[in-house]
Amino acid sequence: MSKFVEARDSELSVILASHNAVGSAEDCLTQIEYQCRMSKSPVEIIVVDNSTDGTDKIISGQFPHVKMISAGRDKLIPELWGI
């Protein structure tokens, strides 16, 4: 079973870009975690977010092991992929 770790200890990093995803962030991260648990490798989950709807609060409250990166509010999803 996989464990969630910091970058220096991970063999896999999952990076998710989000913009005003309050309605889908919880389901998305729950499914990502489920898939990662099938792996025997340590996994790091990163969310790059530029939301204004409280997505960051939901993620940090329900998924404290997920690393959050705040992006500028003027960034679009394709730009978040490169951060």
C-alpha positions as CSV (number, residue, x, y, z in Angstrom):
1,M,0.0,0.0,0.0
2,S,1.3,3.4,-0.9
3,K,2.0,6.2,1.6
4,F,1.8,9.9,0.9
5,V,5.2,11.7,1.3
6,E,7.2,14.8,0.6
7,A,9.0,15.2,-2.7
8,R,12.4,14.0,-1.5
9,D,10.9,10.7,-0.4
10,S,8.5,10.1,-3.3
11,E,8.9,7.9,-6.4
12,L,5.9,9.4,-8.0
13,S,4.4,12.9,-8.0
14,V,0.8,13.6,-9.1
15,I,0.2,17.2,-10.0
16,L,-3.3,18.6,-10.4
17,A,-4.1,22.1,-11.7
18,S,-7.3,23.5,-10.3
19,H,-9.4,26.6,-10.9
20,N,-12.6,27.1,-9.0
21,A,-13.0,23.4,-8.4
22,V,-14.9,23.5,-5.1
23,G,-17.5,21.2,-6.6
24,S,-15.1,18.5,-7.8
25,A,-11.8,18.8,-5.9
26,E,-12.8,16.4,-3.1
27,D,-14.0,13.7,-5.5
28,C,-11.0,14.1,-7.7
29,L,-8.5,13.9,-4.9
30,T,-10.3,11.0,-3.3
31,Q,-10.0,9.1,-6.6
32,I,-6.4,10.0,-7.0
33,E,-5.6,8.8,-3.5
34,Y,-7.5,5.6,-4.2
35,Q,-5.4,4.9,-7.3
36,C,-2.2,5.8,-5.5
37,R,-2.9,3.4,-2.6
38,M,-2.8,0.6,-5.2
39,S,0.9,1.5,-5.8
40,K,3.5,0.2,-3.4
41,S,5.7,3.3,-4.2
42,P,5.6,6.5,-2.0
43,V,3.5,9.1,-3.7
44,E,3.5,12.9,-3.5
45,I,0.3,14.9,-4.5
46,I,0.6,18.5,-5.5
47,V,-2.3,20.9,-6.4
48,V,-1.5,24.1,-8.2
49,D,-4.5,26.3,-7.6
50,N,-5.7,29.8,-8.6
51,S,-9.3,29.5,-7.4
52,T,-11.4,32.3,-5.8
53,D,-14.2,29.9,-4.6
54,G,-12.5,28.4,-1.5
55,T,-11.1,25.3,-3.3
56,D,-7.8,25.8,-1.4
57,K,-9.5,25.7,2.0
58,I,-11.4,22.5,1.1
59,I,-8.2,20.8,-0.1
60,S,-6.0,21.9,2.9
61,G,-8.8,21.0,5.4
62,Q,-9.6,17.5,4.0
63,F,-6.3,16.6,2.5
64,P,-3.6,18.0,4.8
65,H,-0.9,15.9,3.2
66,V,-1.5,17.4,-0.2
67,K,1.1,20.1,-1.1
68,M,-0.7,23.3,-2.2
69,I,0.9,25.8,-4.6
70,S,-1.0,29.1,-5.0
71,A,-0.8,30.6,-8.5
72,G,-1.6,34.1,-9.6
73,R,-5.3,34.7,-10.2
74,D,-4.6,35.7,-13.8
75,K,-3.2,32.2,-14.7
76,L,-5.3,29.8,-16.9
77,I,-5.2,26.1,-16.4
78,P,-2.6,25.4,-19.2
79,E,-0.3,28.0,-17.5
80,L,-0.8,26.2,-14.1
81,W,0.6,23.0,-15.6
82,G,4.0,24.8,-16.1
83,I,4.3,26.2,-12.6
